[in-house]
């Protein structure tokens, strides 16, 4: 064989090898994952090598051919760029698609909702059920939580803004709460900056306390500023607030679903029937509508309100005690009539 012929054979062989490598690379990159791998979640742990990731994917029946996955990682430049986190597998995933997400750190976003009107106790119970969040908090009471998170107040009630928070695996419960704390500072600051003139509240914290009462008194956004108006007028006139949710907060675990005369007579720092002024701390986590209502209460002359007989969450607002007593009597008559019909 002449030299030219040998060169031709070598060139043909090289071309064939190149085509084979190109085909193998394309196969590796575009190869689908194992059958049945869709809708699974996979976690890359800190310190995992490419080989460890491939083995774990195979053990979890997400990869059928781990060697192809590793080849695809080298060909795509992802081998040294896989990021720690939690990844969701879709039915359309190929090696290339999964590696791209892992290299970009496109991890699963999880969500935790702090509900308007929750207490800190309810918030802590809900956080404890989030098994993906890393649990670091030892606190079980608002006073303990304020100390543990160094919140700058002796009591944590009311200091976390109700919202839905995205988080990823590896985040702690404390980190999520501090984001909620920062957002409450922002929302409360904005509400206080836009407050009405001559508001009988000394500072933003008092506005937060008032907002927390409004939050527990009604779920009707239209009524929130009206109720706030009643409460600030009572404060201005040195009338006791006489709001049941504050009493309930003060009696704690002894409250079993029905407020009693004994509850109303039991003096606690939160009993607004036995004490003048606001309670010493918020009684719930107020949302933005309640914060605005506390800072901008509706002007008017109402001094009383009671739940209406319509059972739709609305209230009857009145100016005088006689009118209020009449509204209460009407509500009680409706309750009794409804009980008779139901039995």
Residue pairs with C-beta under 8 A, 6 or more apart in sequence:
1 9
24 71
25 71
25 72
25 75
27 68
28 68
28 69
28 71
28 72
28 75
28 95
29 72
29 75
29 76
29 94
29 95
29 96
30 94
30 95
30 96
31 65
31 68
31 72
31 94
31 95
32 93
32 94
33 62
33 63
33 64
33 89
33 93
33 94
33 95
33 98
34 61
34 62
34 63
34 64
35 64
36 61
37 61
37 62
37 63
37 89
37 93
38 89
38 90
38 91
38 93
39 88
39 89
39 90
39 91
40 60
40 62
40 88
40 89
41 86
41 87
41 88
41 89
41 108
42 56
42 57
42 60
42 62
42 86
42 87
42 89
43 85
43 86
43 87
43 169
44 53
44 82
44 83
44 84
44 85
44 86
44 87
44 102
45 84
46 84
48 56
48 82
48 84
50 70
50 73
50 79
50 80
50 82
51 70
53 82
53 102
54 63
54 66
54 67
54 69
54 70
55 66
57 63
57 66
57 69
58 64
58 66
62 89
63 69
68 95
69 95
69 99
70 79
72 78
72 95
72 96
72 99
73 79
73 82
73 95
73 99
76 96
76 99
76 100
76 103
77 103
78 99
78 100
78 102
78 103
81 102
81 103
82 99
82 102
82 103
83 102
83 103
83 104
83 105
83 107
84 170
85 105
85 107
85 108
85 168
85 169
85 170
86 107
86 108
86 132
86 168
86 169
87 98
87 101
87 102
87 106
87 107
87 108
88 108
89 98
90 97
100 106
107 168
107 169
108 168
108 169
109 166
109 167
109 168
110 130
110 132
110 166
110 167
110 168
110 169
111 164
111 165
111 166
111 167
112 126
112 127
112 130
112 133
112 164
112 165
112 167
112 176
113 162
113 163
113 164
113 165
114 123
114 126
114 160
114 161
114 162
114 163
114 164
114 165
114 180
114 285
115 122
115 162
115 285
116 162
116 215
116 285
116 286
116 287
116 290
117 162
117 215
117 216
117 219
117 284
117 285
117 286
117 287
118 126
118 162
118 284
118 285
119 142
119 157
119 249
119 283
119 284
119 285
120 141
120 142
120 145
120 156
120 157
120 158
120 160
120 285
121 140
121 141
121 142
123 160
123 177
123 285
124 137
124 139
124 140
124 145
127 133
127 135
127 137
127 173
127 176
127 177
128 135
130 173
132 167
132 169
133 167
133 171
133 172
133 173
133 176
134 170
134 171
134 172
134 173
135 172
135 173
136 172
136 173
136 174
137 145
137 148
137 173
137 174
137 177
138 144
138 148
139 145
139 147
139 148
139 149
139 156
142 155
142 156
142 157
142 281
143 154
143 155
143 156
145 151
145 156
146 153
146 154
146 155
146 156
146 159
148 174
149 156
149 174
149 177
149 178
149 181
151 159
151 181
153 159
153 205
153 281
155 280
155 281
157 212
157 281
157 282
157 283
157 284
157 285
158 184
158 208
158 209
158 211
158 212
158 281
158 282
158 283
158 284
158 285
158 286
159 181
159 184
159 208
159 282
160 177
160 180
160 181
160 184
160 285
161 180
161 181
161 183
161 184
161 186
161 187
161 285
161 287
161 288
162 285
162 286
162 287
163 180
163 183
165 176
165 179
165 180
167 175
167 176
187 288
187 291
188 204
188 207
188 208
188 291
189 204
191 204
191 207
191 211
191 288
191 291
191 292
191 294
191 295
191 296
192 204
192 207
192 295
194 292
194 295
194 296
195 201
195 207
195 295
195 296
196 295
196 296
196 297
199 207
199 232
199 295
199 297
200 232
200 235
200 236
201 207
201 210
201 232
201 235
201 294
206 278
207 291
207 294
207 295
208 282
208 286
208 291
208 294
209 278
209 279
209 281
209 282
209 283
210 228
210 231
210 232
210 278
210 294
211 228
211 282
211 286
211 290
211 291
211 293
211 294
211 295
212 282
212 283
212 284
212 285
212 286
212 290
213 231
213 241
213 243
213 245
213 246
213 278
213 279
213 283
213 284
214 224
214 227
214 228
214 231
214 286
214 290
214 293
214 294
215 284
215 285
215 286
215 287
215 290
216 245
216 283
216 284
217 227
217 243
217 245
218 224
218 227
218 313
218 315
219 313
220 313
220 314
221 289
223 314
223 315
224 289
224 290
224 292
224 293
225 292
225 293
225 296
225 297
225 298
226 298
226 300
226 302
226 305
226 315
226 317
227 293
227 305
227 315
228 290
228 293
228 294
228 296
228 297
228 298
229 297
229 298
229 299
229 300
229 302
230 302
230 303
230 304
230 305
230 317
231 241
231 243
231 297
232 297
233 239
233 300
233 301
233 302
233 303
234 240
234 241
234 242
234 303
235 241
235 277
235 278
237 303
238 276
239 303
240 272
240 273
240 274
240 275
240 276
241 272
241 277
241 278
242 272
242 273
243 272
244 259
245 283
245 284
246 270
246 271
246 272
246 279
246 283
247 259
247 263
247 264
247 268
247 270
247 271
247 272
247 273
248 255
248 259
248 263
249 270
249 279
249 283
249 284
250 266
250 268
250 269
250 270
250 271
250 279
251 263
251 266
251 268
254 263
255 263
264 271
264 273
265 273
265 274
267 274
267 275
269 275
269 279
269 280
270 279
270 280
270 283
272 279
286 294
301 319
302 317
302 318
302 319
303 318
303 319
303 320
303 324
304 317
304 318
304 319
304 320
304 321
304 323
304 324
304 327
305 315
305 316
305 317
305 318
305 324
306 315
306 316
306 324
306 327
306 328
306 331
307 313
307 314
307 315
307 316
307 331
308 314
308 315
308 316
308 331
309 330
309 331
309 333
309 334
309 335
316 327
316 330
316 331
318 324
318 326
318 327
